[in-house]
Amino acid sequence: MNTCWKPKAISTKSQIRDTPRGPRVVCSSISAERACSIDFERLHAMQIGLIGLGKMGLNMRERLRRSGIEVIGYDPYVDTSDVSSIDALVETLPSPRIVWVMVPAGGPTQETITHLYQTLSAGDLVIEGGNSHFSDDVHHAKSLDTRAIGYLDCGVSGGIWGLENGYALMVGGAEEHIARAMPLFDALRPEGPRSEGFVHAGPVGAGHYSKMVHNGIEYGLMQAYAEGFELLGAAELIENVPAVIEAWSRGTVVRSWLLDLLVRAVKDNPDLAGVSGWTQDSGEGRWTLEEAIQNAVPVPVISAALFARFGSRQNSSPAMKAVSALRNQFGGHSTSSGEAAAVQLEAATR
């Protein structure tokens, strides 16, 4: 068994024993690998600021606090803020400060970074954990560096389940900044080896670039599961679609956490009644395609998944109307949906 020192309780997989030097945690299995990699004395002395207490930020604050880190949270749009302004947050934190930003990409992030540029001091560190474009990170880092303020970009994956399961973290920036913030990353990441939930991906921008590609892959995976779900439902031979999908959960090569979530969704609502097919894209899929074009990398699955989302937002497709009109022009085929459906059905039953 591995042993390590920790002043507060950790996992139910560990045992706490009182000793003359204080509570000693005897760790076992996966918990040992995570707990014994953390500098708990340093961790419990940390205090950070967190700007953005939405679905992700709020849960991250709670997970950090459970690890003994004091978190001062601020969000102007919720009533869970600990302070009334960014200025108050900065004034509350001892120097040198660490401020983690979890606000929407684009304008809100730029405004927040600009405000921090004006209020933070030399030696402070900003961690940007939203879904910003990686090129924005380079601009932020250069700007903050003129005042000797450090910067890390951190792609965060885990969604609403991260509070209990932990977050996968992809970070870009200088090694000394990574080392300084490592107790935060260790507190947020899942249990297990650090390499399976955290990566220093490279210089500034590498964290958000990694998260961008991660989300592009996510598009493709979700689309494949969705298409399989629809095909199963269309086949008269299949009597229980949710049961088939659940049977893939163990032992198959397509098992995954995303599949588990689909199992959960269709078990509660087999026909997905009341769920709109209109599907958003948050931007990372588009950026992935742009980078693929820039680097001449073929990504047919990711591009098809993104275009499927575009198609989901059309009640009537101008492109398919044009195809129908062309078929009528060269072959006299019907442009009426009712007539076309009858012809399709007749062809399918021959």
C-alpha positions as a Markdown table, in Angstrom:
| # | Residue | x | y | z |
|---|---|---|---|---|
| 1 | Met | 0.0 | 0.0 | 0.0 |
| 2 | Asn | 1.0 | 3.6 | -0.6 |
| 3 | Thr | 0.9 | 6.2 | 2.1 |
| 4 | Cys | 0.7 | 10.0 | 2.0 |
| 5 | Trp | 0.0 | 12.9 | 4.3 |
| 6 | Lys | -3.3 | 14.7 | 4.1 |
| 7 | Pro | -5.0 | 17.0 | 6.7 |
| 8 | Lys | -8.6 | 16.3 | 5.5 |
| 9 | Ala | -10.6 | 13.3 | 4.4 |
| 10 | Ile | -10.4 | 12.3 | 0.8 |
| 11 | Ser | -12.0 | 9.2 | -0.7 |
| 12 | Thr | -14.1 | 6.4 | 0.7 |
| 13 | Lys | -11.4 | 4.2 | -0.8 |
| 14 | Ser | -8.9 | 5.4 | 1.8 |
| 15 | Gln | -8.5 | 5.0 | 5.5 |
| 16 | Ile | -7.7 | 7.8 | 7.9 |
| 17 | Arg | -5.6 | 7.0 | 11.0 |
| 18 | Asp | -4.7 | 9.4 | 13.8 |
| 19 | Thr | -0.9 | 9.7 | 14.5 |
| 20 | Pro | 1.2 | 12.1 | 16.5 |
| 21 | Arg | 1.8 | 14.1 | 13.3 |
| 22 | Gly | -2.0 | 14.4 | 12.6 |
| 23 | Pro | -4.4 | 12.4 | 10.5 |
| 24 | Arg | -2.6 | 10.0 | 8.2 |
| 25 | Val | -4.3 | 8.8 | 5.1 |
| 26 | Val | -3.5 | 5.3 | 4.0 |
| 27 | Cys | -4.5 | 5.2 | 0.3 |
| 28 | Ser | -5.3 | 2.2 | -1.8 |
| 29 | Ser | -5.9 | 1.4 | -5.5 |
| 30 | Ile | -6.8 | 4.3 | -7.8 |
| 31 | Ser | -7.2 | 6.8 | -4.9 |
| 32 | Ala | -3.6 | 6.3 | -3.9 |
| 33 | Glu | -2.3 | 7.3 | -7.3 |
| 34 | Arg | -4.3 | 10.5 | -7.2 |
| 35 | Ala | -4.0 | 11.4 | -3.5 |
| 36 | Cys | -0.3 | 10.7 | -3.2 |
| 37 | Ser | 0.5 | 12.9 | -6.2 |
| 38 | Ile | -1.0 | 16.0 | -4.5 |
| 39 | Asp | 0.8 | 18.4 | -2.3 |
| 40 | Phe | -2.0 | 18.7 | 0.3 |
| 41 | Glu | -0.2 | 21.1 | 2.6 |
| 42 | Arg | 0.1 | 23.5 | -0.3 |
| 43 | Leu | -3.4 | 22.7 | -1.6 |
| 44 | His | -5.1 | 23.6 | 1.7 |
| 45 | Ala | -3.3 | 26.9 | 1.9 |
| 46 | Met | -4.5 | 28.0 | -1.5 |
| 47 | Gln | -7.0 | 30.7 | -2.2 |
| 48 | Ile | -8.1 | 31.5 | -5.8 |
| 49 | Gly | -10.7 | 33.7 | -7.6 |
| 50 | Leu | -13.2 | 32.2 | -10.0 |
| 51 | Ile | -15.1 | 34.4 | -12.4 |
| 52 | Gly | -18.1 | 32.7 | -14.0 |
| 53 | Leu | -20.5 | 30.6 | -11.9 |
| 54 | Gly | -22.6 | 29.0 | -14.6 |
| 55 | Lys | -23.2 | 25.3 | -14.9 |
| 56 | Met | -19.5 | 24.5 | -15.1 |
| 57 | Gly | -18.1 | 27.2 | -13.0 |
| 58 | Leu | -20.4 | 26.6 | -10.1 |
| 59 | Asn | -19.6 | 22.9 | -9.9 |
| 60 | Met | -15.9 | 23.6 | -10.3 |
| 61 | Arg | -16.0 | 26.0 | -7.3 |
| 62 | Glu | -17.7 | 23.2 | -5.2 |
| 63 | Arg | -15.2 | 20.6 | -6.3 |
| 64 | Leu | -12.2 | 22.8 | -5.4 |
| 65 | Arg | -13.8 | 23.7 | -2.0 |
| 66 | Arg | -14.2 | 20.0 | -1.3 |
| 67 | Ser | -10.5 | 19.6 | -1.7 |
| 68 | Gly | -9.8 | 22.3 | 0.8 |
| 69 | Ile | -9.1 | 25.2 | -1.6 |
| 70 | Glu | -10.7 | 28.5 | -0.6 |
| 71 | Val | -12.5 | 29.9 | -3.7 |
| 72 | Ile | -13.8 | 33.4 | -4.1 |
| 73 | Gly | -16.5 | 33.3 | -6.8 |
| 74 | Tyr | -18.0 | 36.1 | -8.8 |
| 75 | Asp | -20.7 | 36.2 | -11.5 |
| 76 | Pro | -22.9 | 39.2 | -12.1 |
| 77 | Tyr | -25.8 | 37.1 | -13.3 |
| 78 | Val | -26.3 | 34.7 | -10.4 |
| 79 | Asp | -27.0 | 35.1 | -6.7 |
| 80 | Thr | -24.2 | 32.7 | -5.7 |
| 81 | Ser | -21.4 | 35.2 | -6.0 |
| 82 | Asp | -19.1 | 35.6 | -3.0 |
| 83 | Val | -18.3 | 39.2 | -3.9 |
| 84 | Ser | -20.0 | 42.0 | -5.7 |
| 85 | Ser | -17.5 | 42.8 | -8.5 |
| 86 | Ile | -14.2 | 41.7 | -10.1 |
| 87 | Asp | -12.5 | 44.5 | -8.3 |
| 88 | Ala | -13.8 | 43.2 | -4.9 |
| 89 | Leu | -12.6 | 39.7 | -5.9 |
| 90 | Val | -9.1 | 41.0 | -6.7 |
| 91 | Glu | -9.0 | 43.0 | -3.5 |
| 92 | Thr | -10.0 | 39.9 | -1.4 |
| 93 | Leu | -7.3 | 37.6 | -2.8 |
| 94 | Pro | -3.8 | 37.7 | -1.3 |
| 95 | Ser | -0.8 | 38.3 | -3.6 |
| 96 | Pro | 0.4 | 36.7 | -5.7 |
| 97 | Arg | -3.1 | 35.9 | -7.0 |
| 98 | Ile | -4.6 | 33.2 | -9.2 |
| 99 | Val | -7.8 | 34.0 | -11.0 |
| 100 | Trp | -9.7 | 31.3 | -13.1 |
| 101 | Val | -12.0 | 32.7 | -15.8 |
| 102 | Met | -15.0 | 30.5 | -16.8 |
| 103 | Val | -17.2 | 32.8 | -18.9 |
| 104 | Pro | -18.5 | 32.4 | -22.5 |
| 105 | Ala | -15.9 | 32.7 | -25.3 |
| 106 | Gly | -15.6 | 35.9 | -27.3 |
| 107 | Gly | -16.7 | 39.2 | -26.0 |
| 108 | Pro | -17.4 | 38.2 | -22.4 |
| 109 | Thr | -13.9 | 36.6 | -22.1 |
| 110 | Gln | -12.2 | 39.5 | -23.7 |
| 111 | Glu | -13.9 | 42.0 | -21.4 |
| 112 | Thr | -13.0 | 39.9 | -18.4 |
| 113 | Ile | -9.3 | 39.6 | -19.4 |
| 114 | Thr | -9.2 | 43.4 | -20.1 |
| 115 | His | -10.6 | 44.1 | -16.6 |
| 116 | Leu | -8.1 | 41.8 | -15.0 |
| 117 | Tyr | -5.3 | 43.4 | -17.0 |
| 118 | Gln | -6.2 | 46.7 | -15.3 |
| 119 | Thr | -6.7 | 45.4 | -11.8 |
| 120 | Leu | -4.2 | 42.5 | -11.3 |
| 121 | Ser | -0.5 | 43.0 | -10.3 |
| 122 | Ala | 2.9 | 41.7 | -11.4 |
| 123 | Gly | 3.3 | 38.0 | -10.4 |
| 124 | Asp | -0.4 | 37.2 | -10.6 |
| 125 | Leu | -1.7 | 34.4 | -12.8 |
| 126 | Val | -4.8 | 34.1 | -15.0 |
| 127 | Ile | -6.2 | 30.7 | -16.1 |
| 128 | Glu | -8.8 | 31.0 | -18.9 |
| 129 | Gly | -11.0 | 27.9 | -18.8 |
| 130 | Gly | -13.7 | 28.7 | -21.3 |
| 131 | Asn | -14.0 | 27.5 | -24.9 |
| 132 | Ser | -12.0 | 30.3 | -26.4 |
| 133 | His | -10.4 | 30.1 | -29.8 |
| 134 | Phe | -6.7 | 29.2 | -29.4 |
| 135 | Ser | -5.6 | 32.3 | -31.3 |
| 136 | Asp | -7.3 | 34.5 | -28.7 |
| 137 | Asp | -5.0 | 33.0 | -26.0 |
| 138 | Val | -1.9 | 34.2 | -27.7 |
| 139 | His | -3.3 | 37.8 | -27.7 |
| 140 | His | -4.4 | 37.5 | -24.0 |
| 141 | Ala | -1.0 | 36.1 | -22.9 |
| 142 | Lys | 1.0 | 38.8 | -24.7 |
| 143 | Ser | -1.2 | 41.6 | -23.3 |
| 144 | Leu | -1.0 | 40.3 | -19.7 |
| 145 | Asp | 2.8 | 39.7 | -20.1 |
| 146 | Thr | 3.3 | 43.5 | -20.5 |
| 147 | Arg | 2.4 | 43.8 | -16.8 |
| 148 | Ala | 4.2 | 40.6 | -15.8 |
| 149 | Ile | 0.9 | 38.7 | -15.3 |
| 150 | Gly | 1.1 | 35.0 | -16.2 |
| 151 | Tyr | -1.5 | 33.2 | -18.4 |
| 152 | Leu | -2.6 | 29.7 | -18.9 |
| 153 | Asp | -5.3 | 28.4 | -21.3 |
| 154 | Cys | -7.2 | 25.4 | -20.1 |
| 155 | Gly | -9.6 | 23.3 | -22.0 |
| 156 | Val | -12.1 | 21.7 | -19.6 |
| 157 | Ser | -14.2 | 18.7 | -20.3 |
| 158 | Gly | -16.7 | 17.0 | -18.0 |
| 159 | Gly | -19.9 | 19.0 | -18.3 |
| 160 | Ile | -22.4 | 18.8 | -15.5 |
| 161 | Trp | -21.0 | 15.5 | -14.3 |
| 162 | Gly | -17.6 | 17.0 | -13.5 |
| 163 | Leu | -18.5 | 17.8 | -9.9 |
| 164 | Glu | -18.6 | 14.1 | -8.9 |
| 165 | Asn | -16.5 | 12.5 | -11.7 |
| 166 | Gly | -13.8 | 15.1 | -12.2 |
| 167 | Tyr | -12.8 | 17.2 | -15.2 |
| 168 | Ala | -10.3 | 16.4 | -18.0 |
| 169 | Leu | -7.9 | 19.3 | -18.3 |
| 170 | Met | -5.8 | 20.3 | -21.3 |
| 171 | Val | -3.5 | 23.2 | -20.5 |
| 172 | Gly | -1.2 | 25.4 | -22.5 |
| 173 | Gly | 1.4 | 27.8 | -21.1 |
| 174 | Ala | 4.8 | 28.0 | -19.4 |
| 175 | Glu | 6.0 | 25.2 | -17.2 |
| 176 | Glu | 6.5 | 27.5 | -14.1 |
| 177 | His | 2.8 | 28.6 | -14.3 |
| 178 | Ile | 1.7 | 25.0 | -14.7 |
| 179 | Ala | 3.6 | 24.0 | -11.6 |
| 180 | Arg | 2.2 | 26.8 | -9.6 |
| 181 | Ala | -1.4 | 25.9 | -10.5 |
| 182 | Met | -1.0 | 22.1 | -10.3 |
| 183 | Pro | -2.8 | 21.7 | -6.9 |
| 184 | Leu | -5.9 | 23.2 | -8.7 |
| 185 | Phe | -5.6 | 20.8 | -11.6 |
| 186 | Asp | -5.1 | 17.9 | -9.2 |
| 187 | Ala | -8.2 | 18.8 | -7.3 |
| 188 | Leu | -10.3 | 19.2 | -10.4 |
| 189 | Arg | -9.2 | 16.2 | -12.4 |
| 190 | Pro | -10.6 | 12.7 | -12.0 |
| 191 | Glu | -9.1 | 10.1 | -9.7 |
| 192 | Gly | -6.4 | 8.0 | -11.2 |
| 193 | Pro | -3.1 | 8.7 | -12.8 |
| 194 | Arg | -2.5 | 12.4 | -13.6 |
| 195 | Ser | -1.8 | 11.5 | -17.2 |
| 196 | Glu | -5.3 | 10.2 | -17.7 |
| 197 | Gly | -7.0 | 13.4 | -16.7 |
| 198 | Phe | -4.5 | 16.2 | -17.2 |
| 199 | Val | -2.0 | 17.2 | -19.9 |
| 200 | His | 0.4 | 20.1 | -20.4 |
| 201 | Ala | -0.3 | 20.1 | -24.1 |
| 202 | Gly | 2.3 | 22.8 | -25.1 |
| 203 | Pro | 2.7 | 26.6 | -25.1 |
| 204 | Val | -0.1 | 29.1 | -24.8 |
| 205 | Gly | -3.0 | 28.1 | -27.0 |
| 206 | Ala | -2.3 | 24.4 | -27.0 |
| 207 | Gly | -4.9 | 23.7 | -24.3 |
| 208 | His | -7.7 | 25.2 | -26.2 |
| 209 | Tyr | -6.5 | 23.7 | -29.4 |
| 210 | Ser | -6.6 | 20.3 | -27.8 |
| 211 | Lys | -10.1 | 20.9 | -26.5 |
| 212 | Met | -11.2 | 22.1 | -29.9 |
| 213 | Val | -10.2 | 18.8 | -31.5 |
| 214 | His | -11.7 | 16.9 | -28.6 |
| 215 | Asn | -15.1 | 18.6 | -29.3 |
| 216 | Gly | -14.8 | 17.9 | -33.0 |
| 217 | Ile | -14.4 | 14.2 | -32.2 |
| 218 | Glu | -17.3 | 14.5 | -29.9 |
| 219 | Tyr | -19.5 | 15.7 | -32.8 |
| 220 | Gly | -18.6 | 12.7 | -34.8 |
| 221 | Leu | -19.2 | 10.2 | -32.0 |
| 222 | Met | -22.6 | 11.6 | -31.2 |
| 223 | Gln | -23.7 | 11.7 | -34.8 |
| 224 | Ala | -22.7 | 8.0 | -35.3 |
| 225 | Tyr | -24.7 | 6.9 | -32.2 |
| 226 | Ala | -27.6 | 9.1 | -33.3 |
| 227 | Glu | -27.7 | 7.5 | -36.8 |
| 228 | Gly | -27.6 | 4.0 | -35.4 |
| 229 | Phe | -30.5 | 4.9 | -33.0 |
| 230 | Glu | -32.6 | 6.1 | -36.0 |
| 231 | Leu | -31.8 | 3.1 | -38.1 |
| 232 | Leu | -32.7 | 0.7 | -35.3 |
| 233 | Gly | -36.0 | 2.6 | -34.9 |
| 234 | Ala | -36.8 | 2.4 | -38.6 |
| 235 | Ala | -36.3 | -1.4 | -38.9 |
| 236 | Glu | -39.4 | -3.4 | -38.2 |
| 237 | Leu | -37.2 | -6.3 | -37.2 |
| 238 | Ile | -36.0 | -4.6 | -34.0 |
| 239 | Glu | -38.6 | -4.7 | -31.2 |
| 240 | Asn | -36.8 | -2.9 | -28.4 |
| 241 | Val | -34.4 | -0.2 | -29.4 |
| 242 | Pro | -33.4 | 1.0 | -25.9 |
| 243 | Ala | -32.6 | -2.6 | -24.9 |
| 244 | Val | -30.4 | -3.0 | -28.0 |
| 245 | Ile | -28.4 | 0.2 | -27.2 |
| 246 | Glu | -28.1 | -0.8 | -23.5 |
| 247 | Ala | -26.7 | -4.2 | -24.6 |
| 248 | Trp | -23.8 | -2.4 | -26.2 |
| 249 | Ser | -22.8 | -0.9 | -22.9 |
| 250 | Arg | -20.4 | -3.7 | -21.8 |
| 251 | Gly | -18.0 | -5.8 | -23.8 |
| 252 | Thr | -18.5 | -4.1 | -27.2 |
| 253 | Val | -16.0 | -1.9 | -29.1 |
| 254 | Val | -18.5 | 0.9 | -29.2 |
| 255 | Arg | -19.0 | 1.2 | -25.4 |
| 256 | Ser | -18.3 | 4.7 | -24.0 |
| 257 | Trp | -19.6 | 7.3 | -21.6 |
| 258 | Leu | -21.5 | 9.0 | -24.5 |
| 259 | Leu | -23.2 | 5.7 | -25.2 |
| 260 | Asp | -24.1 | 5.4 | -21.5 |
| 261 | Leu | -25.7 | 8.8 | -21.7 |
| 262 | Leu | -27.8 | 7.8 | -24.8 |
| 263 | Val | -28.9 | 4.7 | -22.9 |
| 264 | Arg | -30.0 | 6.9 | -20.0 |
| 265 | Ala | -31.9 | 9.3 | -22.4 |
| 266 | Val | -33.8 | 6.6 | -24.3 |
| 267 | Lys | -34.6 | 4.6 | -21.2 |
| 268 | Asp | -36.4 | 7.6 | -19.8 |
| 269 | Asn | -38.0 | 8.5 | -23.1 |
| 270 | Pro | -37.7 | 5.7 | -25.8 |
| 271 | Asp | -39.1 | 7.8 | -28.6 |
| 272 | Leu | -37.5 | 11.1 | -27.4 |
| 273 | Ala | -40.9 | 12.6 | -27.4 |
| 274 | Gly | -40.8 | 16.4 | -26.9 |
| 275 | Val | -37.1 | 16.6 | -27.8 |
| 276 | Ser | -36.5 | 18.9 | -30.8 |
| 277 | Gly | -34.2 | 17.8 | -33.5 |
| 278 | Trp | -32.9 | 21.4 | -33.9 |
| 279 | Thr | -29.3 | 21.0 | -32.8 |
| 280 | Gln | -26.9 | 23.8 | -31.9 |
| 281 | Asp | -23.2 | 23.9 | -32.5 |
| 282 | Ser | -21.0 | 25.8 | -30.1 |
| 283 | Gly | -18.2 | 26.8 | -32.5 |
| 284 | Glu | -15.5 | 24.2 | -31.8 |
| 285 | Gly | -16.7 | 22.0 | -34.7 |
| 286 | Arg | -16.4 | 24.8 | -37.2 |
| 287 | Trp | -12.9 | 25.7 | -35.8 |
| 288 | Thr | -11.8 | 22.1 | -36.2 |
| 289 | Leu | -12.8 | 22.1 | -39.8 |
| 290 | Glu | -11.0 | 25.4 | -40.4 |
| 291 | Glu | -7.9 | 23.9 | -38.9 |
| 292 | Ala | -8.2 | 20.7 | -40.9 |
| 293 | Ile | -8.4 | 22.8 | -44.1 |
| 294 | Gln | -5.4 | 24.9 | -43.0 |
| 295 | Asn | -3.4 | 21.7 | -42.4 |
| 296 | Ala | -4.8 | 19.7 | -45.3 |
| 297 | Val | -6.1 | 17.0 | -43.0 |
| 298 | Pro | -9.2 | 15.1 | -44.2 |
| 299 | Val | -11.9 | 15.0 | -41.5 |
| 300 | Pro | -15.0 | 13.7 | -43.3 |
| 301 | Val | -16.7 | 12.3 | -40.2 |
| 302 | Ile | -16.4 | 15.5 | -38.2 |
| 303 | Ser | -17.5 | 17.7 | -41.2 |
| 304 | Ala | -20.5 | 15.5 | -41.9 |
| 305 | Ala | -21.5 | 15.7 | -38.3 |
| 306 | Leu | -21.3 | 19.5 | -38.3 |
| 307 | Phe | -23.3 | 19.7 | -41.5 |
| 308 | Ala | -25.9 | 17.4 | -40.1 |
| 309 | Arg | -26.5 | 20.0 | -37.3 |
| 310 | Phe | -26.9 | 22.7 | -39.9 |
| 311 | Gly | -29.5 | 20.5 | -41.7 |
| 312 | Ser | -31.4 | 20.0 | -38.4 |
| 313 | Arg | -32.2 | 23.7 | -38.4 |
| 314 | Gln | -34.0 | 23.7 | -41.8 |
| 315 | Asn | -37.7 | 23.1 | -41.9 |
| 316 | Ser | -37.5 | 23.1 | -45.7 |
| 317 | Ser | -34.1 | 22.8 | -47.5 |
| 318 | Pro | -33.6 | 25.1 | -50.5 |
| 319 | Ala | -30.8 | 22.8 | -51.7 |
| 320 | Met | -33.1 | 19.7 | -51.7 |
| 321 | Lys | -35.8 | 21.8 | -53.4 |
| 322 | Ala | -33.3 | 22.5 | -56.2 |
| 323 | Val | -32.4 | 18.8 | -56.4 |
| 324 | Ser | -36.1 | 18.0 | -56.7 |
| 325 | Ala | -36.6 | 20.6 | -59.4 |
| 326 | Leu | -33.6 | 19.3 | -61.4 |
| 327 | Arg | -34.9 | 15.7 | -61.2 |
| 328 | Asn | -38.2 | 17.0 | -62.6 |
| 329 | Gln | -36.4 | 18.9 | -65.4 |
| 330 | Phe | -34.3 | 16.0 | -66.7 |
| 331 | Gly | -36.6 | 13.0 | -65.9 |
| 332 | Gly | -40.1 | 14.4 | -65.3 |
| 333 | His | -40.0 | 13.1 | -61.7 |
| 334 | Ser | -42.6 | 14.5 | -59.3 |
| 335 | Thr | -41.8 | 17.5 | -57.1 |
| 336 | Ser | -44.8 | 16.7 | -54.7 |
| 337 | Ser | -43.8 | 15.2 | -51.4 |
| 338 | Gly | -46.9 | 13.0 | -51.4 |
| 339 | Glu | -46.4 | 11.6 | -54.9 |
| 340 | Ala | -42.7 | 11.2 | -54.3 |
| 341 | Ala | -43.3 | 9.3 | -51.1 |
| 342 | Ala | -45.7 | 6.9 | -52.8 |
| 343 | Val | -43.2 | 6.2 | -55.6 |
| 344 | Gln | -40.4 | 5.6 | -53.0 |
| 345 | Leu | -42.7 | 3.2 | -51.1 |
| 346 | Glu | -43.6 | 1.3 | -54.2 |
| 347 | Ala | -39.9 | 1.0 | -55.2 |
| 348 | Ala | -39.0 | -0.3 | -51.7 |
| 349 | Thr | -41.6 | -3.0 | -51.7 |
| 350 | Arg | -40.8 | -4.5 | -55.1 |
